[in-house]
């Protein structure tokens, strides 16, 4: 996908602060963070959204979650959120399958419920 910014990061045409890169995935820092620690785990296979996955992508999705877990461990996050935004109406800004890794909130901060 020529115009996809995540494909350009994967192919090294665009720069990003990369934390992890494997054969199938890349994890890099979000340039518009919504948490003290905010990274994106991205599939190297271009799939536009969770809306576009099929049963053939089951192993890819498991690999994406495991890659996000490895990133959280590398970042020393003891707790974190993993979030898929699905479609524009669901807050998805880039049409390329990705998983947000969010964390780094103060340990003494009271727990809040996000709905």
Secondary structure, 3 states (H helix, E strand, C coil): CCCCHHHHHHCCCCCCCEEEECCCEEEEECCCCCCCEEEEEEECCCCCCHHHCCHHHHHHHHHHHHHHHHHHHHCCCCCEEEECCCCHHHCCCCCCCEEEEEECCCCCCCCCCCC
